[in-house]
Amino acid sequence: MISLFLDSASTYMMVGIYRDTEELYLKIEENDNQLSEKLLPAVKKAFDTVGIPLSNIDRIYVVNGPGSFTGVRIGCSVAKTIAWALKKEIIPISELELLASTDTGDQNKIPMIDARHNSVYTGIYDAELNSLMEDCYTSLDEILPKITENTVVISTDSYDFETMLPKVNIPLIIEKHKQDTPVNPHGLNPNYLKRTEAEEKHDSNCG
């Protein structure tokens, strides 16, 4: 099975091509304000490089959040466009679970993304990527007591406690989700875990 992996929700843009869990291509580069112009050409370049027609893919794995609202939206839009045009399957992936694919030995993992205003997107996973605490949007104060000597916080952001930079394991993610039921391209929705600031401001103005 040939799979396309897309992640534009985080600090880095990732485009990967896999045959089952064998990595054929992986490009990771810093996310920037040109994402809307870069992601689709990056996909084309990936398939040109490996010499496989894009139409030969069987499935698309796409990170649908949480993370950058713009990045999540663009990644989902590109995945939906390709899947709809080529009639391919889509499997949504959590950015937090992707971060948690980083090898920490036997220690539990707390992936963390700064959501500003002393809030974070986070969850807790064990060494086998089983979820011990569901992904959520919460205050930093709420998650601090869960950071113990048996846990490792994985993040690209800076905090007042020790963190580990992610080294994601995409083949592990693909292996875990290969039996997932695909979603219809039109049914793929961003998983922001919180409302956008515009929505929050609208509600406060309506109150």
N, C-alpha and C positions, 0 to 999 in steps of 0.2 A: 504494500500500500504506500503510495506517495502522498505525503502531507506537506502543506504549507503552514508555517507557524508565523504569526504576526503579533507583535507587541509594540504599541505606541503609547501606552498608558503611563509609562514611567519616565525616569530620567533618561533612559536610553531607548532608541528605536531598534527593534530586533526583527530580522527577516530570516527565516530558516527554511530549508527544504530537507525532508527526511524520507528515507525508504524504510518503512516500519520504524525502528528506533535508531537506524543508522544515519548519522549526520552527513548529508551530501553538501550542505552549504549553510553557513551562518554568518550573517553580517550584523554587527552591533556597533551603533554609533550614537553619539550624543543627540538627544532630542533638541530641537530648536524651533524657531518660529516659522521655518520653512516646511514643516511636516506635511502640510496638505499638498505641497508640490513635490515632495521627495518620496513618499511612501509607495505610491503605485509604480513610479520608475524604478525604485529599489527592488520591487517584486519582479519586474520585467528583467532587470539586470541579473537577478539571482537565477532565473530559469535560463537565461541566455548563457550564463557561466557554466551551469551543469549540463547544458545541452538537452534539456527535457522541455517539451512544449507545456505551457501552462495548462492546456486542456487535458493533460495526462494526470493531473492531480486527482486524488480520490476524496480528499478531505482537507478542510481548513480549520486549524486551531487558532482561535483569536482571543487575546486578553480583552475582556469587556469591562474591566474595572476591578477595584476602584483605582483612582489616580487622577491624573490631569483630565479635567472635563473635556477639553479640546482634543487631547490625545486619544482618549477613549472613544469619543465620537468619530474621529477620523478613522481610527483602526476598525471600528465596527462598520463604518460606511464602506471602506475598501473591501472588507471581507464579504459583506452582503452583496456588493456589486459583482465581485468575482463569482461568488456562489450562485447568484441568480442567473448570471449570463451563461455559466457553464454547467448549471444544474449539479452543483457539488454540495457535499455535506459540510455543516459548520458545527464545531464543538466550542462553546465558550469556556474560557479559563480565567480563574481568579488571579489577579496580579499578586495578591498576598500568598496564595499557594505557590505561585511561581517563585517568589522570593524564598519561600520555605523549602524549596527543592535544594537549596544550598546544603551541602554536607556539614553537619555539626556533630558527627559521631552519634552517640546515644542520647544526646541532650535534646530536650524539646525546643521548639523554635517559635519565636514571636516575631513574625514579619511586621514591619511598621513603616507607615508612610505618613509624613507630616501633613496634616489637614489644616494647619494654621489655627490661631486663636486657642492654643493649648489643647488642641484636639488631634487625634490620629485615626487612621484606618489601621486596624490590626486584627489579629486572630492568634490562635495557638495551634501548632501542629506537632505531632510526634515524629520520630525518626523515619517512620514509614509513610509520612504525609497524611496520616489520619487526623481529622480535625478534632481537637480537644476543646476548642472554643470557637464558635462560629464567627466568621468575618463580620466586623462591625465598625461603626463610626462611634468613637467614644472620647471622653476626656483623657488626657495623659495621666491625670491623678487617679483615674479608675483602674488603669492598666498597671501602674507602678507596683502595686502589691504582688502582682503575678510574676514579676521579674525576680527570679530566685537563682540560686547557684546551679539549679538543674535546667536552666533555660538560657538560650542565646537570642539576643535581639538582632534581627537582620534588617539592615536599612542602609539606604544611601544618604539619609539625612543625619544631621548632627544633634545630639542630645547631651544632657548632663550625666549620662551613664554610658557604660561601654556598649558598643555595637560592633557587629561584624558586617563587612561589605558583602553583598550577595555574589555568589558564583552559581548561577542558575543551572539546573540540570534538565534541559528540555526533553531529552529522551525519557527520563523518569516520568515527566508529566504526560507525555504521549502514551507511555505504557500504562499508566494509571487510568487514563481516560479513553482508552481505545474501545472499550465496550459501552461507552456512554451513548445515549440516544441522541442523535443529531437534532438540531433545531432548524426549523424552516428559516430561510434567509430573512423573510419579512418578520419573523418572530424573534430575531436577535435584538436584544435591547441592552444598552449600557447599564452596568451595575455600579452606580455611583456610590451607593450606601448612604447617601445623604442628598438632600435637595440642593439645587444650585443656588448661588447667592441671589440671583435674579428672582427665583421662586420664593425664597425666604423674604426678600424685600417686598415682593408683591403682596405676600400674605400679611406682613406687618402693616403695609399701607392700607390694606383692606380692612384691617382690624379697627 
